Amino acid sequence: MKLNDLQKGIYIIHENPEWIPPFKEAFDRAGVGFSEILLTQGGITLDSIPPKGVFWSRLSASSHTRDNAFSKEYGRALLGWLESYGCCVINGSSVLELEVSKVKQALLLESFFKAEGYGFKTPKTLAVFGKTDLINAATSFAKKLGNKPFITKHNQGGKGLGVRLFENIEEFRDYVESSEFELPIDGITLLQEYVESREAFITRCEFIGGKFHYAVRVDTSNGAFELCPADACQIDVLDSNGADSKVHSSKIAKSAKRPTLAGAACEVGAGDKFSLRKEIDSKSPIVRCLEQFLALHNIAVAGIEFIESVSGDIVVYDINTNTNYNSTLESKIRESGGEAAADRLVSFLSEQFKAIKERK
């Protein structure tokens, strides 16, 4: 498909059709049409003007796990083309760069919290390039943490890729020197302090149009997990003997007393894990802070996760700009007369498209 042949309308830019059905249902409920731009094929005539429309980018940091590693590059080209002609792009090229770099997320959040004087925190993090110096770097990092447990992540992740908990440097050394070690797609491994939660849950705030929609309480009492709406997700953990095992998200991990912080709020069909935190609203300090952050970086749609630590700190650790919504929770919200996030998102995109047509 040549992208220059597109007509006016609302377009979802993505590489994973499995994530589209919940949004299609929301578009159908609203009686609004949309089209898809699948970033696994196609082409662009660069000196041709794009159609007038609204382009919502759902490019994912985990595309390489679906054999779509080049979709990020296709996306960069497509977004660059659209933006060069002044098109309305939701979560544009600067947001894509944030989506594919947890290093950038951590740096921007930390600098923003300091500059604005907020008391919120990000986890202490070390980015290590390649494998050669990984053990030495981890040894120094663990000492700075007081030899407390730490976790690893892939810089270019999504779906909790590379998230593992290590009680000590010996466990980590065994993993790195084993055949199970997995180098991240961009070669950057993050070592991050383990933040112990005051209670066994994390919170994910959903933002649409840069504005707060709701906060979700995600139960983590079952320990380490990776939750994704499209896959039967698993996460690698170390059992009590230091052996590697696969633990499905529905099972209790050996490290259940220490839940890791993967992307957590999007599992389909596990409604008992998810509930609204009604005490968190648009007036909550953390929400006001995050709205300012999103406005500063032109992020329209995002899910941001934080943990409340045993020391009373709010620690923000993940920005997901390719957000998926828990279908069970969304259904309960609609049944109670509330507006689900997917429906609000369709309304937001429709408002943007209407504004474009009115500017003719």
C-alpha positions in Angstrom: 0.0 0.0 0.0 1.3 3.4 -0.9 0.6 5.7 2.0 0.1 8.7 -0.3 -3.1 7.1 -1.5 -4.8 7.4 1.9 -8.1 9.4 2.1 -9.2 11.8 4.8 -9.9 10.2 8.2 -8.6 8.8 11.5 -5.7 6.5 11.2 -4.1 4.1 13.7 -0.4 3.6 13.0 0.8 0.2 14.4 2.4 -3.1 13.7 0.4 -5.5 15.8 -3.2 -6.2 14.7 -3.9 -8.3 17.9 -4.1 -5.1 19.9 -6.7 -3.4 17.7 -10.0 -5.2 18.5 -10.8 -3.3 21.8 -10.3 0.0 20.0 -12.4 -1.2 17.0 -15.2 -2.0 19.4 -15.0 1.5 20.9 -15.0 3.1 17.4 -18.0 0.9 16.5 -19.9 2.0 19.7 -19.2 5.6 18.8 -20.2 5.1 15.1 -16.9 6.5 14.0 -14.8 5.1 11.2 -11.1 4.6 11.2 -8.4 3.0 9.1 -5.1 1.3 9.9 -1.5 1.9 8.7 0.3 -1.3 9.3 4.0 -0.7 9.6 5.2 -4.0 8.1 4.8 -3.0 4.5 4.0 -0.1 2.2 5.8 2.9 0.9 5.9 6.7 0.8 6.5 9.2 -2.0 8.2 11.8 0.1 7.4 14.9 -2.0 3.7 14.1 -2.0 1.3 15.8 0.5 -0.3 13.5 3.0 -4.1 13.4 3.4 -5.8 15.6 5.9 -6.5 13.5 8.9 -5.6 12.5 12.4 -2.8 10.0 12.8 -2.5 8.2 16.1 0.8 6.4 16.6 0.8 3.2 18.5 4.3 2.2 17.8 5.6 -0.2 20.4 9.0 -0.8 21.9 8.3 -4.5 21.8 7.7 -4.8 18.1 10.9 -6.8 17.6 9.4 -9.6 19.7 6.8 -10.1 17.0 9.5 -10.2 14.2 8.7 -6.6 13.3 12.0 -5.1 14.4 12.1 -2.7 11.4 8.7 -1.2 12.3 10.3 1.3 14.5 12.4 2.5 11.6 9.4 2.5 9.3 7.6 4.5 12.0 10.3 7.1 12.2 10.1 7.6 8.5 6.4 7.8 8.4 6.1 10.2 11.3 8.8 12.4 9.9 6.9 12.6 6.6 3.6 13.4 8.3 5.1 16.0 10.6 7.1 17.7 7.9 3.8 18.6 6.3 2.2 19.7 9.6 -0.2 16.8 9.9 -2.1 16.2 13.2 -0.1 13.4 14.8 -1.0 12.0 18.2 2.1 10.8 20.0 4.5 11.8 17.3 8.2 11.2 16.6 9.4 12.6 19.9 7.0 10.3 21.8 8.3 7.4 19.8 11.8 8.1 21.0 10.5 8.1 24.5 8.6 4.8 24.0 11.7 3.0 22.8 14.1 4.2 25.5 13.6 3.7 29.3 16.9 5.6 29.7 15.3 8.7 28.2 12.1 8.2 30.3 14.2 8.1 33.5 16.3 11.1 32.6 13.3 13.2 31.6 11.3 12.3 34.7 14.2 12.9 37.1 15.1 16.2 35.6 11.4 17.3 35.6 10.9 16.3 39.2 14.0 18.2 40.3 13.3 21.3 38.2 9.7 21.7 39.4 10.5 20.9 43.0 8.2 17.9 43.2 9.0 15.3 45.9 8.4 12.3 43.6 11.2 10.0 42.7 12.5 7.6 40.0 14.4 4.4 40.8 18.2 4.6 40.9 19.2 3.3 37.5 22.5 2.3 35.7 22.5 1.8 32.0 25.2 -0.7 30.8 26.2 -1.0 27.2 26.8 -4.5 26.0 27.8 -7.6 28.0 31.6 -7.2 28.5 31.5 -5.0 31.6 28.0 -6.0 32.9 29.1 -8.0 35.9 31.6 -5.4 37.1 29.1 -2.6 36.6 26.5 -4.6 38.5 28.9 -5.3 41.3 29.6 -1.6 41.8 25.9 -0.7 41.5 24.9 -3.3 44.1 27.5 -1.9 46.5 26.1 1.6 46.1 22.7 0.2 46.9 24.1 -1.4 50.1 24.0 -4.9 48.5 20.2 -4.8 48.4 18.2 -6.7 45.8 18.0 -5.1 42.3 16.2 -5.7 39.1 17.2 -5.7 35.4 15.3 -4.4 32.4 15.7 -4.0 28.7 16.1 -0.4 27.7 14.0 -1.0 24.7 11.3 -3.2 26.3 7.6 -3.3 26.5 5.7 -6.3 28.0 8.2 -6.3 30.9 11.0 -7.5 28.7 14.2 -8.5 30.6 12.6 -7.8 34.0 14.3 -10.0 36.5 14.9 -9.7 40.3 18.2 -10.6 41.8 18.7 -10.9 45.5 22.5 -10.5 45.3 25.3 -10.2 42.8 26.1 -13.9 42.9 22.7 -14.7 41.4 23.2 -12.1 38.8 26.7 -13.4 37.8 25.2 -16.9 37.4 22.6 -15.6 35.1 24.9 -13.5 32.9 27.3 -16.4 32.5 24.5 -18.8 31.7 23.0 -19.6 28.3 19.8 -18.0 29.5 21.2 -14.5 29.4 19.5 -12.3 26.8 21.1 -9.2 25.5 18.5 -6.5 24.8 17.7 -5.6 21.2 19.7 -2.3 21.5 22.4 -3.8 23.7 21.5 -1.6 26.7 20.7 -3.4 30.0 19.3 -1.4 32.8 20.2 -2.2 36.4 17.7 -0.7 38.8 17.1 -0.5 42.5 14.3 -2.7 43.8 11.7 -0.5 45.3 9.7 -2.3 48.1 6.1 -1.4 48.0 4.2 -0.4 51.1 1.4 -2.7 50.0 1.2 -5.3 47.3 0.1 -3.2 44.4 1.2 -0.6 41.9 -0.8 2.2 40.4 -1.2 3.1 36.7 -2.7 6.4 35.7 -4.3 6.7 32.3 -4.1 10.0 30.4 -6.0 10.8 27.2 -5.5 14.2 25.5 -2.8 14.8 28.1 -5.5 14.8 30.8 -6.1 12.3 33.6 -8.8 9.8 33.0 -8.5 7.3 35.8 -6.1 5.5 38.1 -5.9 1.7 38.2 -4.8 -0.3 41.2 -3.0 -3.4 40.0 -2.6 -6.3 42.5 1.0 -7.6 42.6 0.6 -10.1 45.5 1.3 -13.0 43.1 4.8 -11.8 42.7 6.8 -11.4 39.5 4.8 -11.3 36.4 4.5 -9.9 32.9 1.0 -9.0 31.8 0.0 -8.3 28.2 -3.4 -8.4 26.5 -2.2 -10.1 23.3 0.0 -12.9 24.4 0.0 -15.8 27.0 2.8 -13.8 28.7 5.5 -15.3 30.8 8.4 -13.7 32.6 11.7 -15.2 33.6 12.4 -15.4 37.3 15.0 -17.2 39.5 13.7 -19.7 41.9 15.0 -20.1 45.5 17.9 -22.3 44.2 19.0 -19.8 41.6 17.6 -21.9 38.8 15.8 -20.3 35.9 12.2 -21.1 35.4 9.2 -19.8 33.4 6.3 -18.5 35.6 3.0 -17.7 33.9 1.4 -14.5 35.1 -1.4 -16.4 36.8 0.9 -18.5 39.0 2.7 -17.5 42.2 6.4 -16.9 41.6 9.1 -18.1 43.9 9.9 -14.4 44.5 6.3 -13.5 45.4 7.4 -11.5 48.4 9.2 -9.2 46.0 7.0 -8.4 43.0 9.0 -6.8 40.2 7.8 -3.8 38.3 6.9 -4.8 34.8 4.3 -3.2 32.7 1.4 -4.4 34.7 -2.0 -2.8 33.9 -3.1 -4.4 30.7 -3.9 -8.0 31.2 -7.2 -9.1 29.7 -9.5 -11.3 31.7 -8.0 -10.8 35.1 -10.4 -8.4 36.5 -9.8 -9.4 40.1 -6.3 -7.9 39.8 -7.5 -4.5 38.6 -9.7 -1.9 40.3 -10.1 1.8 40.2 -8.4 4.0 42.7 -11.1 6.5 43.2 -9.2 8.5 45.8 -6.8 9.5 43.0 -8.3 12.2 40.8 -7.3 15.2 38.7 -6.5 17.2 41.9 -4.0 14.7 43.3 -0.5 16.1 43.4 1.0 13.2 41.4 -1.7 13.6 38.7 -1.1 17.4 38.4 2.6 16.7 38.2 2.3 14.1 35.5 -0.1 16.2 33.4 2.5 19.0 33.4 5.1 16.5 32.3 3.0 15.2 29.5 2.2 18.7 28.3 5.9 19.6 28.3 6.8 16.6 26.1 3.7 16.7 23.8 2.4 13.3 25.0 -1.3 12.9 24.4 -2.0 9.3 25.3 -0.1 7.4 28.0 -0.2 5.1 30.9 2.2 6.0 33.7 3.0 3.6 36.5 4.2 4.4 40.1 4.7 2.6 43.3 4.3 3.8 46.9 7.3 2.6 48.8 7.6 1.5 52.4 9.4 4.8 53.1 6.4 6.7 51.9 7.8 7.9 48.6 6.0 7.9 45.3 8.4 6.3 42.8 7.5 6.7 39.1 9.1 4.0 37.0 7.4 3.5 33.7 5.8 5.5 30.9 3.9 3.5 28.3 2.8 5.5 25.3 1.4 2.4 23.5 -1.1 1.9 26.2 -3.6 -1.0 26.3 -6.6 -1.0 28.6 -7.8 -3.9 30.7 -11.0 -5.1 29.0 -12.6 -6.5 32.2 -12.2 -3.2 34.1 -13.3 -1.2 31.1 -16.5 -3.2 30.8 -17.3 -2.7 34.5 -16.8 1.0 34.1 -19.3 1.2 31.1 -21.8 -1.0 33.0 -21.8 1.4 35.9 -22.4 4.4 33.6 -18.9 5.7 33.5 -16.7 6.4 30.4 -14.2 3.8 29.6 -10.7 4.9 28.5 -11.1 3.4 25.0 -14.3 5.3 24.5 -12.8 8.5 25.7 -9.9 8.0 23.4 -12.2 7.6 20.4 -14.0 10.9 21.5 -10.6 12.6 21.7 -9.5 11.5 18.2 -12.9 12.5 16.8 -12.6 15.9 18.4 -9.2 16.4 16.7 -10.5 15.3 13.4 -13.5 17.7 13.7 -11.2 20.6 14.5 -9.2 19.8 11.3 -12.3 19.9 9.1 -13.4 23.1 10.7 -10.1 24.8 9.9 -10.7 24.4 6.2 
